[in-house]
């Protein structure tokens, strides 16, 4: 059985007080036995308080990004070692906003993947095509390329630390969601692509999340698809009620 996961990417939202309030609401609403493995990714400055706030909870705290180097003259950056030292074991890499606004390439992401794996971190690896790729029917090739260049250098055993998040860029923060059929079609393709390189057993084991305007009203039909193992949630993860409803839709 693959792990069912619902992860909230809070992006650059919530100061310290707001972070504590949202986490406290989430703990109450989700209860002690959430339907899925739940992950939240607050901003860097609030990671430590989130760890403290959630110390008696099953909810996992993730970072939204990290630098690939061990340490050094990289002003403003955060290393895997720094994250680990405050108890962060999970990191989101390759989010489309990092790719689009901060120039993160597949090659750079391959380095970040290596740095995270060296520190035995779990990686939520994001990828997905832009609207122009889908319009040109190039979306499968784009996704295969992102996976091959950013991730397919890892060893078989490393897959235990990988969660995939397929996020079509045209559906992120736009209110436009991939249909459950479009999501299933791509997730199935992703699993086949992994199977071609790493074998069916590994492909069957990896959780593939869908991300892109998942809301309480559409989560259930998307999560019902056989190759969709949960979601990476942006906007709707900032509201405890919505995020809980989405988690329970698993
Ligand atoms: C995201 O940024 O990962 C995301 C899926 O955002 P939203 O849910 O707001 O589309």
Boltz pocket constraint, residues with backbone or C-beta under 6 A from the ligand:
constraints:
  - pocket:
      binder: B
      contacts: [[A, 9], [A, 167], [A, 171], [A, 172], [A, 173], [A, 174], [A, 175], [A, 211], [A, 212], [A, 213], [A, 214], [A, 232], [A, 233], [A, 234], [A, 235], [A, 236]]
      max_distance: 6.0
